[in-house]
Every structure is written in structure tokens, then in C-alpha cells.
């Protein structure tokens, strides 16, 4: 859960419409999460960025 919007983030309606549903729970699409984490550039997000990039490049089938 994120308690504020980042500059340049999609508006709330678009975020809700683009939610990915997993077992009945809406989540922000990983591509959006990746964009946020890359733009923030925080050290604590670097491992997440690597894992998300790898997952998006090689999705489980």
C-alpha cells in the first residue's frame, strides 16, 4: 500500500482500472511498481527492481 502519489503517476481512476487481480485482490501492475521504484532510486528498492525486471522478462508459465 502506498500512501501518496508520485509526480507523474497515473491518476487514481486509471490505476484502479489497470489493477491486476490476484486471487480476488487488486494490485498495481508490476510495470507500474517498477517505474515507481526506478524513479525513486532508493537503495532499499534495488533488489526489488532486479526481481521485477527478471520476472517481467521471464514470466512463469
PyMOL Python script that loads the backbone (N, CA, C, O; Angstrom):
from pymol import cmd

cmd.read_pdbstr("""\
ATOM      1  N   UNK A   1       0.851  -1.156   0.000  1.00  0.00           N
ATOM      2  CA  UNK A   1       0.000   0.000   0.000  1.00  0.00           C
ATOM      3  C   UNK A   1       0.903   1.227   0.000  1.00  0.00           C
ATOM      4  O   UNK A   1       1.918   1.269   0.695  1.00  0.00           O
ATOM      5  N   UNK A   2       0.523   2.200  -0.775  1.00  0.00           N
ATOM      6  CA  UNK A   2       1.306   3.423  -0.882  1.00  0.00           C
ATOM      7  C   UNK A   2       0.409   4.575  -0.480  1.00  0.00           C
ATOM      8  O   UNK A   2      -0.711   4.682  -0.980  1.00  0.00           O
ATOM      9  N   UNK A   3       0.873   5.439   0.410  1.00  0.00           N
ATOM     10  CA  UNK A   3       0.002   6.474   0.970  1.00  0.00           C
ATOM     11  C   UNK A   3       0.049   7.814   0.247  1.00  0.00           C
ATOM     12  O   UNK A   3      -0.553   8.783   0.711  1.00  0.00           O
ATOM     13  N   UNK A   4       0.754   7.889  -0.883  1.00  0.00           N
ATOM     14  CA  UNK A   4       0.781   9.136  -1.649  1.00  0.00           C
ATOM     15  C   UNK A   4       1.144   8.817  -3.096  1.00  0.00           C
ATOM     16  O   UNK A   4       1.712   7.763  -3.383  1.00  0.00           O
ATOM     17  N   UNK A   5       0.816   9.727  -3.999  1.00  0.00           N
ATOM     18  CA  UNK A   5       1.108   9.539  -5.412  1.00  0.00           C
ATOM     19  C   UNK A   5       2.463  10.160  -5.724  1.00  0.00           C
ATOM     20  O   UNK A   5       2.832  11.182  -5.145  1.00  0.00           O
ATOM     21  N   UNK A   6       3.183   9.558  -6.615  1.00  0.00           N
ATOM     22  CA  UNK A   6       4.444  10.129  -7.091  1.00  0.00           C
ATOM     23  C   UNK A   6       4.158  11.078  -8.234  1.00  0.00           C
ATOM     24  O   UNK A   6       3.209  10.857  -8.987  1.00  0.00           O
ATOM     25  N   UNK A   7       4.949  12.131  -8.388  1.00  0.00           N
ATOM     26  CA  UNK A   7       4.757  13.008  -9.544  1.00  0.00           C
ATOM     27  C   UNK A   7       4.824  12.189 -10.836  1.00  0.00           C
ATOM     28  O   UNK A   7       5.706  11.348 -11.008  1.00  0.00           O
ATOM     29  N   UNK A   8       3.882  12.451 -11.731  1.00  0.00           N
ATOM     30  CA  UNK A   8       3.841  11.722 -12.993  1.00  0.00           C
ATOM     31  C   UNK A   8       3.114  10.393 -12.939  1.00  0.00           C
ATOM     32  O   UNK A   8       3.001   9.710 -13.957  1.00  0.00           O
ATOM     33  N   UNK A   9       2.617  10.010 -11.760  1.00  0.00           N
ATOM     34  CA  UNK A   9       1.879   8.752 -11.629  1.00  0.00           C
ATOM     35  C   UNK A   9       0.534   8.874 -12.336  1.00  0.00           C
ATOM     36  O   UNK A   9       0.000   9.973 -12.481  1.00  0.00           O
ATOM     37  N   UNK A  10      -0.011   7.742 -12.774  1.00  0.00           N
ATOM     38  CA  UNK A  10      -1.353   7.776 -13.362  1.00  0.00           C
ATOM     39  C   UNK A  10      -2.365   8.269 -12.328  1.00  0.00           C
ATOM     40  O   UNK A  10      -2.148   8.146 -11.123  1.00  0.00           O
ATOM     41  N   UNK A  11      -3.462   8.822 -12.813  1.00  0.00           N
ATOM     42  CA  UNK A  11      -4.490   9.275 -11.881  1.00  0.00           C
ATOM     43  C   UNK A  11      -5.152   8.055 -11.228  1.00  0.00           C
ATOM     44  O   UNK A  11      -5.081   6.950 -11.764  1.00  0.00           O
ATOM     45  N   UNK A  12      -5.796   8.256 -10.071  1.00  0.00           N
ATOM     46  CA  UNK A  12      -6.382   7.129  -9.339  1.00  0.00           C
ATOM     47  C   UNK A  12      -7.338   6.275 -10.169  1.00  0.00           C
ATOM     48  O   UNK A  12      -7.316   5.049 -10.052  1.00  0.00           O
ATOM     49  N   UNK A  13      -8.178   6.894 -11.006  1.00  0.00           N
ATOM     50  CA  UNK A  13      -9.108   6.102 -11.821  1.00  0.00           C
ATOM     51  C   UNK A  13      -8.361   5.164 -12.757  1.00  0.00           C
ATOM     52  O   UNK A  13      -8.739   4.002 -12.905  1.00  0.00           O
ATOM     53  N   UNK A  14      -7.313   5.657 -13.382  1.00  0.00           N
ATOM     54  CA  UNK A  14      -6.527   4.807 -14.292  1.00  0.00           C
ATOM     55  C   UNK A  14      -5.834   3.686 -13.524  1.00  0.00           C
ATOM     56  O   UNK A  14      -5.756   2.553 -14.000  1.00  0.00           O
ATOM     57  N   UNK A  15      -5.333   4.007 -12.339  1.00  0.00           N
ATOM     58  CA  UNK A  15      -4.679   2.975 -11.530  1.00  0.00           C
ATOM     59  C   UNK A  15      -5.663   1.875 -11.141  1.00  0.00           C
ATOM     60  O   UNK A  15      -5.326   0.692 -11.177  1.00  0.00           O
ATOM     61  N   UNK A  16      -6.870   2.268 -10.773  1.00  0.00           N
ATOM     62  CA  UNK A  16      -7.888   1.283 -10.399  1.00  0.00           C
ATOM     63  C   UNK A  16      -8.270   0.441 -11.609  1.00  0.00           C
ATOM     64  O   UNK A  16      -8.393  -0.779 -11.503  1.00  0.00           O
ATOM     65  N   UNK A  17      -8.458   1.083 -12.753  1.00  0.00           N
ATOM     66  CA  UNK A  17      -8.834   0.361 -13.971  1.00  0.00           C
ATOM     67  C   UNK A  17      -7.746  -0.607 -14.435  1.00  0.00           C
ATOM     68  O   UNK A  17      -8.053  -1.635 -15.040  1.00  0.00           O
ATOM     69  N   UNK A  18      -6.479  -0.291 -14.159  1.00  0.00           N
ATOM     70  CA  UNK A  18      -5.388  -1.138 -14.639  1.00  0.00           C
ATOM     71  C   UNK A  18      -4.946  -2.183 -13.613  1.00  0.00           C
ATOM     72  O   UNK A  18      -3.981  -2.911 -13.841  1.00  0.00           O
ATOM     73  N   UNK A  19      -5.652  -2.254 -12.488  1.00  0.00           N
ATOM     74  CA  UNK A  19      -5.268  -3.203 -11.442  1.00  0.00           C
ATOM     75  C   UNK A  19      -5.216  -4.626 -11.988  1.00  0.00           C
ATOM     76  O   UNK A  19      -6.025  -5.023 -12.827  1.00  0.00           O
ATOM     77  N   UNK A  20      -4.245  -5.375 -11.490  1.00  0.00           N
ATOM     78  CA  UNK A  20      -4.131  -6.801 -11.810  1.00  0.00           C
ATOM     79  C   UNK A  20      -4.708  -7.553 -10.612  1.00  0.00           C
ATOM     80  O   UNK A  20      -4.305  -7.332  -9.470  1.00  0.00           O
ATOM     81  N   UNK A  21      -5.650  -8.437 -10.893  1.00  0.00           N
ATOM     82  CA  UNK A  21      -6.313  -9.161  -9.823  1.00  0.00           C
ATOM     83  C   UNK A  21      -5.615 -10.489  -9.575  1.00  0.00           C
ATOM     84  O   UNK A  21      -5.394 -11.272 -10.499  1.00  0.00           O
ATOM     85  N   UNK A  22      -5.272 -10.732  -8.315  1.00  0.00           N
ATOM     86  CA  UNK A  22      -4.630 -11.982  -7.909  1.00  0.00           C
ATOM     87  C   UNK A  22      -5.438 -12.540  -6.751  1.00  0.00           C
ATOM     88  O   UNK A  22      -5.482 -11.962  -5.665  1.00  0.00           O
ATOM     89  N   UNK A  23      -6.073 -13.669  -7.003  1.00  0.00           N
ATOM     90  CA  UNK A  23      -6.904 -14.322  -6.002  1.00  0.00           C
ATOM     91  C   UNK A  23      -7.913 -13.350  -5.384  1.00  0.00           C
ATOM     92  O   UNK A  23      -8.127 -13.341  -4.172  1.00  0.00           O
ATOM     93  N   UNK A  24      -8.530 -12.529  -6.250  1.00  0.00           N
ATOM     94  CA  UNK A  24      -9.584 -11.629  -5.827  1.00  0.00           C
ATOM     95  C   UNK A  24      -9.123 -10.319  -5.194  1.00  0.00           C
ATOM     96  O   UNK A  24      -9.947  -9.546  -4.705  1.00  0.00           O
ATOM     97  N   UNK A  25      -7.822 -10.062  -5.199  1.00  0.00           N
ATOM     98  CA  UNK A  25      -7.286  -8.843  -4.593  1.00  0.00           C
ATOM     99  C   UNK A  25      -6.620  -8.005  -5.686  1.00  0.00           C
ATOM    100  O   UNK A  25      -5.787  -8.518  -6.433  1.00  0.00           O
ATOM    101  N   UNK A  26      -6.985  -6.696  -5.789  1.00  0.00           N
ATOM    102  CA  UNK A  26      -6.383  -5.852  -6.820  1.00  0.00           C
ATOM    103  C   UNK A  26      -4.989  -5.364  -6.415  1.00  0.00           C
ATOM    104  O   UNK A  26      -4.758  -4.950  -5.279  1.00  0.00           O
ATOM    105  N   UNK A  27      -4.075  -5.428  -7.377  1.00  0.00           N
ATOM    106  CA  UNK A  27      -2.704  -4.959  -7.173  1.00  0.00           C
ATOM    107  C   UNK A  27      -2.323  -4.025  -8.305  1.00  0.00           C
ATOM    108  O   UNK A  27      -2.811  -4.154  -9.428  1.00  0.00           O
ATOM    109  N   UNK A  28      -1.455  -3.092  -7.999  1.00  0.00           N
ATOM    110  CA  UNK A  28      -0.899  -2.236  -9.045  1.00  0.00           C
ATOM    111  C   UNK A  28      -0.056  -3.119  -9.958  1.00  0.00           C
ATOM    112  O   UNK A  28       0.685  -3.969  -9.466  1.00  0.00           O
ATOM    113  N   UNK A  29      -0.150  -2.940 -11.283  1.00  0.00           N
ATOM    114  CA  UNK A  29       0.646  -3.760 -12.197  1.00  0.00           C
ATOM    115  C   UNK A  29       2.141  -3.640 -11.901  1.00  0.00           C
ATOM    116  O   UNK A  29       2.632  -2.565 -11.556  1.00  0.00           O
ATOM    117  N   UNK A  30       2.850  -4.748 -12.038  1.00  0.00           N
ATOM    118  CA  UNK A  30       4.279  -4.746 -11.746  1.00  0.00           C
ATOM    119  C   UNK A  30       5.043  -3.716 -12.573  1.00  0.00           C
ATOM    120  O   UNK A  30       6.020  -3.144 -12.090  1.00  0.00           O
ATOM    121  N   UNK A  31       4.620  -3.473 -13.795  1.00  0.00           N
ATOM    122  CA  UNK A  31       5.320  -2.475 -14.601  1.00  0.00           C
ATOM    123  C   UNK A  31       5.218  -1.094 -13.963  1.00  0.00           C
ATOM    124  O   UNK A  31       6.155  -0.301 -14.056  1.00  0.00           O
ATOM    125  N   UNK A  32       4.088  -0.796 -13.316  1.00  0.00           N
ATOM    126  CA  UNK A  32       3.927   0.485 -12.610  1.00  0.00           C
ATOM    127  C   UNK A  32       4.794   0.521 -11.350  1.00  0.00           C
ATOM    128  O   UNK A  32       5.426   1.536 -11.056  1.00  0.00           O
ATOM    129  N   UNK A  33       4.821  -0.580 -10.614  1.00  0.00           N
ATOM    130  CA  UNK A  33       5.652  -0.659  -9.412  1.00  0.00           C
ATOM    131  C   UNK A  33       7.121  -0.475  -9.796  1.00  0.00           C
ATOM    132  O   UNK A  33       7.861   0.242  -9.123  1.00  0.00           O
ATOM    133  N   UNK A  34       7.533  -1.124 -10.878  1.00  0.00           N
ATOM    134  CA  UNK A  34       8.903  -0.996 -11.355  1.00  0.00           C
ATOM    135  C   UNK A  34       9.227   0.463 -11.675  1.00  0.00           C
ATOM    136  O   UNK A  34      10.282   0.967 -11.288  1.00  0.00           O
ATOM    137  N   UNK A  35       8.335   1.129 -12.370  1.00  0.00           N
ATOM    138  CA  UNK A  35       8.545   2.538 -12.714  1.00  0.00           C
ATOM    139  C   UNK A  35       8.716   3.371 -11.448  1.00  0.00           C
ATOM    140  O   UNK A  35       9.627   4.197 -11.377  1.00  0.00           O
ATOM    141  N   UNK A  36       7.860   3.170 -10.448  1.00  0.00           N
ATOM    142  CA  UNK A  36       7.957   3.932  -9.195  1.00  0.00           C
ATOM    143  C   UNK A  36       9.305   3.699  -8.523  1.00  0.00           C
ATOM    144  O   UNK A  36       9.991   4.642  -8.129  1.00  0.00           O
ATOM    145  N   UNK A  37       9.669   2.422  -8.402  1.00  0.00           N
ATOM    146  CA  UNK A  37      10.906   2.084  -7.697  1.00  0.00           C
ATOM    147  C   UNK A  37      12.133   2.619  -8.438  1.00  0.00           C
ATOM    148  O   UNK A  37      13.080   3.087  -7.806  1.00  0.00           O
ATOM    149  N   UNK A  38      12.124   2.556  -9.753  1.00  0.00           N
ATOM    150  CA  UNK A  38      13.246   3.094 -10.523  1.00  0.00           C
ATOM    151  C   UNK A  38      13.333   4.611 -10.375  1.00  0.00           C
ATOM    152  O   UNK A  38      14.425   5.158 -10.223  1.00  0.00           O
ATOM    153  N   UNK A  39      12.195   5.284 -10.419  1.00  0.00           N
ATOM    154  CA  UNK A  39      12.190   6.748 -10.311  1.00  0.00           C
ATOM    155  C   UNK A  39      12.616   7.223  -8.931  1.00  0.00           C
ATOM    156  O   UNK A  39      13.267   8.261  -8.806  1.00  0.00           O
ATOM    157  N   UNK A  40      12.258   6.480  -7.900  1.00  0.00           N
ATOM    158  CA  UNK A  40      12.660   6.861  -6.552  1.00  0.00           C
ATOM    159  C   UNK A  40      14.160   6.668  -6.345  1.00  0.00           C
ATOM    160  O   UNK A  40      14.790   7.430  -5.612  1.00  0.00           O
ATOM    161  N   UNK A  41      14.728   5.656  -6.987  1.00  0.00           N
ATOM    162  CA  UNK A  41      16.165   5.417  -6.918  1.00  0.00           C
ATOM    163  C   UNK A  41      16.698   5.088  -5.534  1.00  0.00           C
ATOM    164  O   UNK A  41      17.873   5.314  -5.247  1.00  0.00           O
ATOM    165  N   UNK A  42      15.838   4.556  -4.679  1.00  0.00           N
ATOM    166  CA  UNK A  42      16.278   4.240  -3.321  1.00  0.00           C
ATOM    167  C   UNK A  42      17.089   2.948  -3.309  1.00  0.00           C
ATOM    168  O   UNK A  42      16.777   1.996  -4.024  1.00  0.00           O
ATOM    169  N   UNK A  43      18.117   2.933  -2.498  1.00  0.00           N
ATOM    170  CA  UNK A  43      18.956   1.744  -2.358  1.00  0.00           C
ATOM    171  C   UNK A  43      18.120   0.539  -1.928  1.00  0.00           C
ATOM    172  O   UNK A  43      18.338  -0.576  -2.402  1.00  0.00           O
ATOM    173  N   UNK A  44      17.159   0.772  -1.022  1.00  0.00           N
ATOM    174  CA  UNK A  44      16.364  -0.341  -0.498  1.00  0.00           C
ATOM    175  C   UNK A  44      15.484  -0.994  -1.563  1.00  0.00           C
ATOM    176  O   UNK A  44      15.000  -2.106  -1.355  1.00  0.00           O
ATOM    177  N   UNK A  45      15.266  -0.328  -2.700  1.00  0.00           N
ATOM    178  CA  UNK A  45      14.432  -0.878  -3.770  1.00  0.00           C
ATOM    179  C   UNK A  45      15.219  -1.632  -4.836  1.00  0.00           C
ATOM    180  O   UNK A  45      14.619  -2.256  -5.711  1.00  0.00           O
ATOM    181  N   UNK A  46      16.532  -1.588  -4.783  1.00  0.00           N
ATOM    182  CA  UNK A  46      17.337  -2.146  -5.863  1.00  0.00           C
ATOM    183  C   UNK A  46      17.120  -3.647  -6.074  1.00  0.00           C
ATOM    184  O   UNK A  46      17.058  -4.107  -7.214  1.00  0.00           O
ATOM    185  N   UNK A  47      17.008  -4.395  -5.011  1.00  0.00           N
ATOM    186  CA  UNK A  47      16.758  -5.832  -5.152  1.00  0.00           C
ATOM    187  C   UNK A  47      15.367  -6.078  -5.745  1.00  0.00           C
ATOM    188  O   UNK A  47      15.194  -6.969  -6.577  1.00  0.00           O
ATOM    189  N   UNK A  48      14.374  -5.285  -5.313  1.00  0.00           N
ATOM    190  CA  UNK A  48      13.024  -5.398  -5.881  1.00  0.00           C
ATOM    191  C   UNK A  48      13.049  -5.118  -7.384  1.00  0.00           C
ATOM    192  O   UNK A  48      12.431  -5.840  -8.165  1.00  0.00           O
ATOM    193  N   UNK A  49      13.766  -4.067  -7.783  1.00  0.00           N
ATOM    194  CA  UNK A  49      13.864  -3.702  -9.199  1.00  0.00           C
ATOM    195  C   UNK A  49      14.436  -4.877  -9.990  1.00  0.00           C
ATOM    196  O   UNK A  49      13.915  -5.233 -11.047  1.00  0.00           O
ATOM    197  N   UNK A  50      15.504  -5.474  -9.474  1.00  0.00           N
ATOM    198  CA  UNK A  50      16.120  -6.626 -10.155  1.00  0.00           C
ATOM    199  C   UNK A  50      15.125  -7.780 -10.287  1.00  0.00           C
ATOM    200  O   UNK A  50      14.991  -8.368 -11.360  1.00  0.00           O
ATOM    201  N   UNK A  51      14.431  -8.102  -9.197  1.00  0.00           N
ATOM    202  CA  UNK A  51      13.482  -9.216  -9.219  1.00  0.00           C
ATOM    203  C   UNK A  51      12.306  -8.945 -10.160  1.00  0.00           C
ATOM    204  O   UNK A  51      11.875  -9.839 -10.889  1.00  0.00           O
ATOM    205  N   UNK A  52      11.792  -7.724 -10.145  1.00  0.00           N
ATOM    206  CA  UNK A  52      10.667  -7.385 -11.018  1.00  0.00           C
ATOM    207  C   UNK A  52      11.092  -7.444 -12.479  1.00  0.00           C
ATOM    208  O   UNK A  52      10.372  -7.992 -13.313  1.00  0.00           O
ATOM    209  N   UNK A  53      12.271  -6.878 -12.796  1.00  0.00           N
ATOM    210  CA  UNK A  53      12.764  -6.934 -14.182  1.00  0.00           C
ATOM    211  C   UNK A  53      12.907  -8.379 -14.652  1.00  0.00           C
ATOM    212  O   UNK A  53      12.517  -8.722 -15.768  1.00  0.00           O
ATOM    213  N   UNK A  54      13.472  -9.222 -13.785  1.00  0.00           N
ATOM    214  CA  UNK A  54      13.658 -10.630 -14.145  1.00  0.00           C
ATOM    215  C   UNK A  54      12.311 -11.313 -14.358  1.00  0.00           C
ATOM    216  O   UNK A  54      12.143 -12.072 -15.312  1.00  0.00           O
ATOM    217  N   UNK A  55      11.369 -11.052 -13.489  1.00  0.00           N
ATOM    218  CA  UNK A  55      10.048 -11.661 -13.626  1.00  0.00           C
ATOM    219  C   UNK A  55       9.347 -11.216 -14.921  1.00  0.00           C
ATOM    220  O   UNK A  55       8.757 -12.030 -15.631  1.00  0.00           O
ATOM    221  N   UNK A  56       9.422  -9.920 -15.210  1.00  0.00           N
ATOM    222  CA  UNK A  56       8.778  -9.414 -16.424  1.00  0.00           C
ATOM    223  C   UNK A  56       9.449  -9.948 -17.689  1.00  0.00           C
ATOM    224  O   UNK A  56       8.786 -10.141 -18.708  1.00  0.00           O
ATOM    225  N   UNK A  57      10.759 -10.188 -17.627  1.00  0.00           N
ATOM    226  CA  UNK A  57      11.481 -10.714 -18.781  1.00  0.00           C
ATOM    227  C   UNK A  57      11.262 -12.219 -18.950  1.00  0.00           C
ATOM    228  O   UNK A  57      11.329 -12.738 -20.064  1.00  0.00           O
ATOM    229  N   UNK A  58      11.000 -12.915 -17.842  1.00  0.00           N
ATOM    230  CA  UNK A  58      10.846 -14.379 -17.875  1.00  0.00           C
ATOM    231  C   UNK A  58       9.645 -14.793 -17.028  1.00  0.00           C
ATOM    232  O   UNK A  58       9.820 -15.439 -15.995  1.00  0.00           O
ATOM    233  N   UNK A  59       8.420 -14.430 -17.447  1.00  0.00           N
ATOM    234  CA  UNK A  59       7.253 -14.764 -16.632  1.00  0.00           C
ATOM    235  C   UNK A  59       7.073 -16.274 -16.505  1.00  0.00           C
ATOM    236  O   UNK A  59       7.345 -17.036 -17.432  1.00  0.00           O
ATOM    237  N   UNK A  60       6.610 -16.673 -15.338  1.00  0.00           N
ATOM    238  CA  UNK A  60       6.327 -18.088 -15.102  1.00  0.00           C
ATOM    239  C   UNK A  60       5.173 -18.511 -15.997  1.00  0.00           C
ATOM    240  O   UNK A  60       4.214 -17.762 -16.182  1.00  0.00           O
ATOM    241  N   UNK A  61       5.266 -19.675 -16.534  1.00  0.00           N
ATOM    242  CA  UNK A  61       4.239 -20.100 -17.466  1.00  0.00           C
ATOM    243  C   UNK A  61       3.554 -21.290 -17.026  1.00  0.00           C
ATOM    244  O   UNK A  61       2.654 -21.774 -17.713  1.00  0.00           O
TER     245      UNK A  61
END
""", "prot")
cmd.dss("prot")
cmd.show_as("cartoon", "prot")
cmd.util.cbc("prot")
cmd.orient("prot")
